[in-house]
Every structure is written in structure tokens, then in C-alpha cells.
Amino acid sequence: MVLFVKLLILLWLTNFAPPLTALVFESKYNRPVDGGRVFLDGRPLLGRNKTIRGVLAGIIVAGSLGRILGFPFWLGLGAGFLSMLGDLFSSFLKRRLSFSSGDTVPGLDQVPEGLAPFCIIAPFYSLSFPYVFLFGVIFGIGACLGSVFMYKVILSKPFENYPRKLRALTRVRELVSCKVTARPFSHILNFEDAVYYHVFMKSVLKAVGIYERGQRNALVVEKKEVLFAFKDLPAAFDGYKILFISDLHLDGLPGLTQRAIDIIRRTPADLCILGGDLRMETYGTFTPALEQMRLLLPEIQVKDGILGVLGNHDCPEIVEPLKELGVNFLVNGALPVEKNGERLWLVGTDDCHYFKAQDLKSAFQGLTSDTFTILVSHSNEVYREALEYRPNLFLCGHTHAGQILLPGIGPVFTHSKAPRALCRGKWNYKGMPGYTSAGVGVSGVPVRFNSTGEITVVVLKKS
């Protein structure tokens, strides 16, 4: 029985290695095994999905995992090689039967790669035919279910108006962050937020007697006005005001929504931009955050509408209900704002921190170098890539200006891979001006120390 389970683990994970490699590397190193050649029938020999990268991944995983499970190294490598050979044989037969590359064919997809390794495994362990047959049945059922999950759940749009480009890694993270809501699974899958912040950090702050003070600090929100001057700003936009509201997290702290509304009511502007991160948690339902947004959005007084980008706390399902409330989301896209016959373009990129869904190439598509552009990204972590497109201004948030700052040291953490010089306030990176908002709300543990929340008015001036 132990051998049976070990063989299942070995060959299931060997079977999963090629698609897992595709999840991680996507289009990188995906040279097809058949080199694009066709067979005598005019159809592809194997198909574009059978790559050298995938074959090597299967063999390497089998060899490495085989040693961990106690198999001889040569047996693990050999089993991996034969499993991949069986997989290639399946693809060859599927092409001859007119199935397209990527089509799932129960049985044909699993039997050859599951049983081919027994050419060396069965003699080595003196396994009987019934043993091998039973293994093939159980292996095939498990592999088939895994394949269905991969292609019907991971590689399929979850709903009709799904706003993102379909990427496997992004979809896996959406499932973890947005679909698994039952405890304890949601807490286990989102360990950092559920345990580190809400248990460890909160307990430490309460133990030293400063948790309540930190919560009071978090309810202090300021209105900040920042000025950016540009020589090439279209004259019609001289004095143009952008209300930039990032990292709301309104459902995380009672009273925060009203504080934000009090400022917004007395802050008219030309355009409003929501910088992402609407809910407090990185997991569970977004309904409480949406309810708070229904209270806040009607208070925004702007002439040219409300735009938004998605952050690492945001589920894509929130786009449609907010669109009904007047928010136009830029998910790797751009929109022009026109005034007196002149234009500036707002370019929005998707979350680059957790969902890894950013696509600046698509966002800037069709925009020329002489176009005045304002790039909005939830996080500043795309600063290097953004420089290639030379936006006139880069607006972002995500860092909360550190949220918890130590005197003389600065932020305890910024949750950003960007340099700390780019993590709060105005900055300039190689001629690209930017601004990182401290955000309205708080993330993780709902406290602030030596930092203040903000709602920002960005004023554009022609110099």
C-alpha cells in the first residue's frame, strides 16, 4: 500500500510538472518538441503545447522527487522519461484523431503516461498485472480530474465580463483570495494576513498598550494638495485638479468612511482616480467594502468622471457593481480626457504586486511619445518598466507611506520591492515624476504610528 501511494504521488506530480512550468514561465522557453513540423497527414506532429521545457520539467521532477520518496535515482529519472514519452505518444495520437492541441481526451491523456513508467517499475518491484491495472485506473481518474480543473477552472474565464487577460497564475491567486471564503481554509491559504497581522501583530500591540492609540491614529485623514508643473502640458489642462484616492480599505475601521466623506464633500475637482485596494482583507468577501463604497461614491464632486485601477486586495468581480455606480476601470487600458479640443490620456495598469496581472504594453498601445500621459498603478513596483514608456506622471499607492514608522528609522515595512525613496510622497526616477499616496485606510493590522492617511488633490500646471 505504501509503495502504491508513493508511485501515485511520483507520477501525479510528474504529470503536473509540465503545466506547472507553463504557469510559472508562461511563454518563456516554450520551444515545441516537434519544432512546428507536420506529419504525413498535414497535421502537427505533436502540437505547440508539447514543449522541451515541459518534458525536461517532468524528468527532473521525477528524478528529484523519486529520491525524496526513497526510489533509486535512476528509477525516478527513467519513470519520468517514460512518462513524458507516453505523454508525447498521446499527443501524437490525438493529432491523428483530429483533436486540437490542448483538447482534453479522458483516458488517452492519462493511460500512456501513467502506465509507460511501469516498463521499468513493474520488473524492479515484481508487480502483478492486476496491481498495474488498478494503478492505471486510479492514476487516470486523478489525472483526469486535475486536467478538468486546470482547463475548466484555471484556464477559463470565471464570468462573462472578466476584465483581465486570462493568465493561469493570476487565476490561481484569484481563487485563493476571492473564492475560498470558508474558515479555516481562507485563513490557512492567506496565512500572512489571517495569522501574522490579526493574531501576532495585534496581540503584540495590545500587550504593550498602544493598539487603541494606533487605531485612533488611523482615523486621522488629511487632505493634501500636490503640484506638478510640465512644459508640455496641454494648455487647456493648466490648473486641472485630480482627486486621487487610494487604499481606501473602508471596511477595516469603523468611522473611516465618514472621515473620508467629510473631506470629499468639500473637495471638488475635475477628475477622480481610485488607486485600488477597496477591501480591508486580502481574502474573503468584498461585499462589506462594496457597501461602504456605495456610501462614498455619491459624495465625489467631479466634472470628468471617476476612474479606477485594481489593487492587490481587489477581486475582479467588484468591477461590474462599481461600474454601475459610475466608476470606469482601467484594466491595462487607457482613456482620453478632452478639454477645449485638447487631450491628456489616463493609463491604468492592473495589479503588479500579488495578482501579477500588469500589462503596460497593452495599456500604452497606440499612444505616441508626444502624448501627455498619466500612468496610474496601484503599486510603484512597475517603476522600471514604466520608465520605458515615459509617462509624464506616475500616480500610485499601496505602501500606506509605511503605516508604522519608527523614529529615525522609517517604515517597518512598505510591502513594495521599489526603493524606499519611491514609497511616500513626491519622487522622481530618472526624469519620471511620481507620487505615492499614503492611502486613506490601513492594511493588515488597523493602526498607524508616525504616519497619516490622506486624500490627495493633484494639481497640474503648465510651466
C-alpha positions, 0 to 999 in steps of 0.5 A: 500500500505504501509503495502504491501511494508513493508511485501515485504521488511520483507520477501525479506530480510528474504529470503536473510538472509540465503545466506547472512550468507553463504557469510559472514561465508562461511563454518563456522557453516554450520551444515545441518538441516537434519544432512546428513540423507536420506529419504525413497527414498535414497535421502537427506532429505533436502540437505547440503545447508539447514543449522541451521545457515541459518534458525536461520539467517532468524528468527532473521532477521525477528524478528529484522527487523519486529520491525524496520518496526513497526510489533509486535515482535512476528509477525516478529519472527513467519513470519520468522519461517514460512518462513524458514519452507516453505523454508525447505518444498521446499527443501524437495520437490525438493529432491523428484523431483530429483533436486540437492541441490542448483538447482534453481526451479522458483516458488517452491523456492519462493511460500512456503516461501513467502506465509507460513508467511501469516498463521499468517499475513493474520488473524492479518491484515484481508487480502483478498485472492486476496491481498495474491495472488498478494503478492505471485506473486510479492514476487516470481518474486523478489525472483526469480530474486535475486536467478538468480543473486546470482547463475548466477552472484555471484556464477559463474565464470565471464570468462573462465580463472578466476584465483581465487577460486570462493568465493561469497564475493570476487565476490561481491567486484569484481563487485563493483570495476571492473564492475560498471564503470558508474558515479555516481554509481562507485563513490557512491559504492567506496565512500572512494576513489571517495569522501574522497581522490579526493574531501576532501583530495585534496581540503584540500591540495590545500587550504593550498598550498602544493598539487603541492609540494606533487605531485612533491614529488611523482615523486621522485623514488629511487632505493634501494638495500636490503640484506638478508643473510640465512644459508640455502640458496641454494648455487647456489642462493648466490648473486641472485638479485630480482627486486621487484616492487610494487604499481606501480599505473602508471596511477595516475601521469603523468611522473611516468612511465618514472621515473620508466623506467629510473631506470629499464633500468639500473637495471638488475637482475635475477628475477622480482616480481610485488607486485600488485596494477597496477591501480591508482583507486580502481574502474573503468577501468584498461585499462589506467594502462594496457597501461602504463604497456605495456610501462614498461614491455619491459624495465625489464632486467631479466634472470628468468622471471617476476612474479606477485601477485594481489593487492587490486586495481587489477581486475582479468581480467588484468591477461590474457593481462599481461600474454601475455606480459610475466608476470606469476601470482601467484594466491595462487600458487607457482613456482620453480626457478632452478639454477645449479640443485638447487631450491628456490620456489616463493609463491604468495598469492592473495589479503588479504586486500579488495578482501579477496581472500588469500589462503596460504594453497593452495599456500604452498601445497606440499612444505616441511619445508626444502624448501627455500621459498619466500612468496610474498603478496601484503599486510603484513596483512597475517603476522600471518598466514604466520608465520605458514608456515615459509617462509624464506622471506616475500616480500610485499607492499601496505602501500606506507611506509605511503605516508604522514608522519608527523614529529615525528609522522609517517604515517597518515595512512598505510591502513594495520591492521599489526603493524606499525613496519611491514609497511616500510622497513626491519622487522622481526616477530618472526624469519620471515624476511620481507620487505615492499616496499614503492611502486613506485606510490601513492594511493588515493590522488597523493602526498607524504610528508616525504616519497619516492617511490622506486624500490627495488633490493633484494639481497640474500646471503648465510651466 
